Amino acid sequence: MKIGILGVGNLAAYLVQGAQKEGHTFLLSPRSASKVIELSERFDCTVAKNNQALIDAVDHILVCLPASEGVAILRELTFRKDQMVCSAMAAGATLDEIRAAVFPAEATLSMMPGYANAFSVGPTFLFPSNPIWARFFSACGPVHEMPDAKSFETVAVFGAMSGASVFLMRHLAAWYETEGLSPVIARRLVAETIRGNAEVLLQSDEPLDAICSGVTTRGGITEQLLSDLNSDGALESWHRAMTHVLHRMAPARKT
Ligand SMILES: NC(=O)c1ccc[n+]([C@@H]2O[C@H](COP(=O)([O-])OP(=O)(O)OC[C@H]3O[C@@H](n4cnc5c(N)ncnc54)[C@H](OP(=O)(O)O)[C@@H]3O)[C@@H](O)[C@H]2O)c1
C-alpha cells in the first residue's frame, strides 16, 4: 500500500520502523525537517510537496498530527471516497469530528504505545474495525478491534498508562543505581522482571488474584513492599490518575 503520513514526529517514526517488513511505500508530510530527513535516509520514504499533494498521491492516510491542531488541519484538505484515514491523535478529537473532517473518506481511530510498535511488540486498539488498518498495524504488534465507542474511550487511556509505565521503570532503575548497581544491570533487571511478569499474565490461565497470591509469601518482602506502597496510596493514585486522563479524553464520562 502507499501510505501517507500527516505529522512526522516521534510516533510516525516508530510506526514506519515497525511496519517496514510489509513493504509499504510511505509518503511523508513536509514539516519537521530533521525527522523527515532521518526517515527518508533510514527507510527510503519520500516527502510530499505539501499536505494536499500527499493526500492526492496515496491510497490511505495515517494522521499523527498534534491533537490540538489535527482536526483543523484535516478540515483544510480534500480526501477521496476510496481512502481510509486512521487517526492516531491521542486526545482532543472525536470519531465524529474526524469523520466530518475527512469526508467522503472513511475514518477510524487508533491508540498504541508508540515506541514498542517500532519493535513490533506494541498493541494497537482500533475503533471502528477497519481491515486495512488492522492489517497495517499487525506488523507493529497485536491488534484489537473494539466493539463500541465507550470501550475504545476506556482502552485509549492506556496511551498514558504506557508512557507512565516507562517513567515508573526509569524510577525503579534509578533506585538500583543509587544503591550501587551499574546502569546496565539496573535497566536489565527492571525490564526483564517486568517483561517476565507480563509473560505470566499472557501465558497463565490463572485469574489475576490467584497470580498475585502465588507471588506473595505471607510475612515476606513482597507483602512488606505492598504494605508500604498502599499506606502511601501509591497504587490507588494510579487509579485516580487514570480516571483523570479518561475524563480529559471523554468529558462526558465525568458524571
Ligand atoms: N509519541 C507517541 O508514542 C504517541 C503514541 C500514541 C499516540 N500519539 C499521538 O500521535 C500524535 C503525534 O505525536 P508525536 O509524539 O509524534 O508528536 P510530535 O513528535 O510532536 O509530532 C507531530 C508532528 O506533526 C507535525 N505537524 C504539525 N503541524 C503540521 C501540519 N500542519 N502539517 C504537517 N505536519 C504538521 C509537527 O511538525 P513540526 O515539528 O514542524 O511542528 C510534528 O513533527 C499526537 O496526537 C499524539 O497524541 C503519540
PDBQT file of the ligand as one rigid body, heavy atoms in Angstrom, charges set to zero:
ROOT
HETATM    1  N1  LIG A 301       4.609   9.626  20.690  1.00  0.00    +0.000 N 
HETATM    2  C1  LIG A 301       3.887   8.553  20.918  1.00  0.00    +0.000 C 
HETATM    3  O1  LIG A 301       4.425   7.477  21.321  1.00  0.00    +0.000 OA
HETATM    4  C2  LIG A 301       2.399   8.548  20.668  1.00  0.00    +0.000 A 
HETATM    5  C3  LIG A 301       1.659   7.393  20.953  1.00  0.00    +0.000 A 
HETATM    6  C4  LIG A 301       0.290   7.365  20.694  1.00  0.00    +0.000 A 
HETATM    7  C5  LIG A 301      -0.325   8.479  20.146  1.00  0.00    +0.000 A 
HETATM    8  N2  LIG A 301       0.402   9.609  19.882  1.00  0.00    +0.000 N 
HETATM    9  C6  LIG A 301      -0.289  10.771  19.270  1.00  0.00    +0.000 C 
HETATM   10  O2  LIG A 301       0.292  10.971  17.975  1.00  0.00    +0.000 OA
HETATM   11  C7  LIG A 301       0.316  12.356  17.647  1.00  0.00    +0.000 C 
HETATM   12  C8  LIG A 301       1.755  12.758  17.342  1.00  0.00    +0.000 C 
HETATM   13  O3  LIG A 301       2.540  12.550  18.491  1.00  0.00    +0.000 OA
HETATM   14  P1  LIG A 301       4.117  12.675  18.455  1.00  0.00    +0.000 P 
HETATM   15  O4  LIG A 301       4.594  12.285  19.796  1.00  0.00    +0.000 OA
HETATM   16  O5  LIG A 301       4.661  12.010  17.243  1.00  0.00    +0.000 OA
HETATM   17  O6  LIG A 301       4.237  14.270  18.296  1.00  0.00    +0.000 OA
HETATM   18  P2  LIG A 301       5.394  15.105  17.575  1.00  0.00    +0.000 P 
HETATM   19  O7  LIG A 301       6.677  14.368  17.710  1.00  0.00    +0.000 OA
HETATM   20  O8  LIG A 301       5.272  16.498  18.059  1.00  0.00    +0.000 OA
HETATM   21  O9  LIG A 301       4.943  15.046  16.030  1.00  0.00    +0.000 OA
HETATM   22  C9  LIG A 301       3.867  15.771  15.471  1.00  0.00    +0.000 C 
HETATM   23  C10 LIG A 301       4.350  16.300  14.154  1.00  0.00    +0.000 C 
HETATM   24  O10 LIG A 301       3.281  16.929  13.424  1.00  0.00    +0.000 OA
HETATM   25  C11 LIG A 301       3.881  17.973  12.666  1.00  0.00    +0.000 C 
HETATM   26  N3  LIG A 301       2.909  18.980  12.233  1.00  0.00    +0.000 N 
HETATM   27  C12 LIG A 301       2.353  19.984  12.954  1.00  0.00    +0.000 A 
HETATM   28  N4  LIG A 301       1.527  20.702  12.172  1.00  0.00    +0.000 NA
HETATM   29  C13 LIG A 301       1.566  20.152  10.931  1.00  0.00    +0.000 A 
HETATM   30  C14 LIG A 301       0.955  20.450   9.683  1.00  0.00    +0.000 A 
HETATM   31  N5  LIG A 301       0.104  21.487   9.538  1.00  0.00    +0.000 N 
HETATM   32  N6  LIG A 301       1.237  19.671   8.617  1.00  0.00    +0.000 NA
HETATM   33  C15 LIG A 301       2.096  18.623   8.725  1.00  0.00    +0.000 A 
HETATM   34  N7  LIG A 301       2.737  18.297   9.867  1.00  0.00    +0.000 NA
HETATM   35  C16 LIG A 301       2.465  19.050  10.965  1.00  0.00    +0.000 A 
HETATM   36  C17 LIG A 301       4.889  18.577  13.616  1.00  0.00    +0.000 C 
HETATM   37  O11 LIG A 301       5.853  19.246  12.816  1.00  0.00    +0.000 OA
HETATM   38  P3  LIG A 301       6.764  20.445  13.409  1.00  0.00    +0.000 P 
HETATM   39  O12 LIG A 301       7.801  19.741  14.255  1.00  0.00    +0.000 OA
HETATM   40  O13 LIG A 301       7.326  21.062  12.173  1.00  0.00    +0.000 OA
HETATM   41  O14 LIG A 301       5.845  21.320  14.201  1.00  0.00    +0.000 OA
HETATM   42  C18 LIG A 301       5.438  17.345  14.352  1.00  0.00    +0.000 C 
HETATM   43  O15 LIG A 301       6.595  16.825  13.784  1.00  0.00    +0.000 OA
HETATM   44  C19 LIG A 301      -0.266  13.103  18.842  1.00  0.00    +0.000 C 
HETATM   45  O16 LIG A 301      -1.618  13.414  18.576  1.00  0.00    +0.000 OA
HETATM   46  C20 LIG A 301      -0.133  12.105  19.981  1.00  0.00    +0.000 C 
HETATM   47  O17 LIG A 301      -1.132  12.282  20.955  1.00  0.00    +0.000 OA
HETATM   48  C21 LIG A 301       1.734   9.660  20.118  1.00  0.00    +0.000 A 
ENDROOT
TORSDOF 0
